[in-house]
Amino acid sequence: MVFVASVWQSLLGMLPEFFGGMAGLLVGWMWGRWQARKAWKSKSFKRSVVLGFNAIENFPEAGPNEPVAALRLRTFFERPLEEVLPLPSMQSLVSSVMQKTTKESPVLPFAKDDAWFVLNSVLNQIATQFAAGTLRKELGYDVIEREFLFCMTFERDDRMHQFKIRIMMMDKEAFLHFPDEGEVAVERQPHRLRVETLRAIKRDYYANPHLFATIKLAY
């Protein structure tokens, strides 16, 4: 009887800890569900990172009523922020500076001391995505190599359907010659917003070049 009483007393002592843990799990689950519903309602997915490629074709000899360039948008991946930037400190930094972007300046405004570390981690993700071309080059196959420019953005134009962290990637030479004004041909009407965004990014590039990085890719 003494043994049974001792076991029963031990079990009773564990109940508060057990129910406390269960309550914590329930609160965490409910919080996560609420956050997910809130993000869906606002279409603001601040923990989602998209690698978007902006294919620019400039027309320097365009006539008065002709497009000065063409723009095609492609998505290379969409991943959780935790996969793109595994370090919690970098995740917190991105979440913080994300609040400082504006419609006129969509590039994440990292401090100079922080920008390289974040962008280098992003570069590693991009390099992994295109590793096959790099391997072909190292094995001696004929490849085409181009230099690309990229940065991290969080756009705030109310006309957008979804708000996400975007790694904007573009051919460096084409981007630097992207016209500051004039009609740009796009595949879909909503893509005209990206024309405005690219022009804003170009202004950010000349004002704060440390917010950008380059990568050479082979294919």
N, C-alpha and C positions, 0 to 999 in steps of 0.2 A: 504493500500500500504506500509506503514511503517513496518507493521508486516511481510509482504511477503519479503520485502527487507532485513529485519533483519534475517529471516530464510535462505534466499538465501546466504547472507553473511556468516552465520555460516556454511552452507554446503560447501561453497568454502574454508573456513578455515580448514575444516576437510579433504579436498582432499589430501594435501601433506602427512598427517599422514596415510591416507588409502592406498595410492599408495606406500608409503614407507614400510608399513607393508606387502603389497602384494609382493613388490620387495624382501623383506627379505625372505618371504616364498619360492619364486621362486628360489632365490639363494641357500637357504638351501636344497631344493629338488634336484636342479641340482648338488650340492656338494655331496649329499648322493648318487645319481645315479653314479657319477664319481668315488666315493670311492668304491662302490659296483663293478663296472666294473673293476677297478684296482685290487681289491682283487681277483676277479674271474680269471683275466688274469694271475696273479702271483700265484694263488692257495694258498695265504697267508691270512688266516682268523683270524686276531689277536683279534677279539672280540667274538670268539666262543670258548667255553670250553667243552672238552670231558672228561668224566670219563671213563677211559679205564682200564679194569681188565686184568692183565697178569697172566694167570694160568700156574704155573711152576710145572713140575714133574721131579724131579732129579733121575738119575740112577747111584748111587754111585758104583755099581758093574759092570758097562758097560765094555765090552771087548774092545780090541784095535781098531776094525773097527765098533763099535756100537756107537749110539748117547749117549752123557753124560747126556742129559736132553731132555724134550719135552716142547714146549711152545704153548699155545693157547691164542688167543687174543679175547676179548669180549668188546663191548661197552655197558655201563649201561645207559648213557645219554649224550646228547649234548645240551647245553643251552647257551644263550647269557651271556657274562661276567657280565652284569648288574644283572642277576638273581642269579648267583653264589655268587657274591660279591656286594651286594646292595650299599655299601658305596662308593661314588665317590672317596674318598681319597685312598681306597684300589684298585679301578680300575686304578687310575693313577699310583700307585706304581707298580702294575703288568705290566702295559704298559711300565714303565720305565726300570725295571729290565729285562724284556723280551729281551731288546736290548743287554744285556750282555751275553746271553747264546752262547755257541759254539757247534760245532759238537762233540768235546771231552768232553764237560761239559754242558749237556742240562738242568740241574736243575736250576730253577729260583733262582738266588743268593740273596735272601733277607738278609738284615742285621739282626743280632741276635735279636735286639729290635723289629723288624717288623715281623719276621717269625711266631712267635706264633699267633699273631692276625690274620694273613691271613690264616694260616693253620687251626686254630680253626674254622673260618668261613666255610672253605672247609669241615672240619669234620662234621659240622652241616648239610651240604648238603648231605653228604654220609649217615649219621645217619638217615636222613629223608627217603632216598631211601630204607633203610632196616629196617624201623620201625616195620614192621610186626613181624620179628623175635624177636625183643626186647620185644614187647608186649606179644608174646607167652611165653617168658621166665618169665616175671613178673606175668603172669597168672598161672604159675606153670606147663606148658607143658614141656615135654622133648625136649630139643633143643641141637644142636651142636654149640659150641662157638669157634671162632678162632680169632687170632690177626692178623690184617693186617697193612701193612706199606703203606704210600702214600706220594707223593710229587707233586709239580707242575713243568711241563717242557715245553720248546719250542724247538723242535728239528730243526736242521739246516742242515740236510743231503740233498744234492741236488738230491739224488735219490728218495726222498719222493714225493708222488703225491699231498699231501695237508699239509699245515703248520698251525697248530692250537695249542692253549694252551691245554695241556693235564694233567689231574690229573692221574698220574700213580699209580695204586693200585695193591698190590700183597700180597700173604701170606708171613708174615714176615720170618718165619723159612725157607720156601722154597727159598725165595729171598736171604737170607744170605748164603745159601748153593749152590746158583746158580754157576755152574762152570765158572771160569775165562777164560777157553779155551776149545776147543773141539767142535765137531759137535752137534748141537741142532736140533732136529726134529721139523718142523713147518708144519702148515696146508697148507700154500700157500707160494710160493717163495718170494714175497715181504715182508713177515713177518720176513725174515732173518735180515732185518734192525733193527728190534726191539731187536733181540739178542744182536747186537752191542750196542744199546741204553741202554739196561738193564745192561750190563757190565760197561758202562760209569756211569750210575746212581749208581751202586754199589760202584764205586770208589768215587763218590761224597758223598755217605752215610758215608764212613769211614773218609773222609776229612772234611765234614761239616754236622754232624748229626743234627744240628739245622734246617736244611732245610727239615727235614722229621718229620712226626708225625705218631702215631699209633692209631688204633681204634679196639675195640673188637666188633664183629658182631655175632649175634645168628641167626640160621636158622633151 
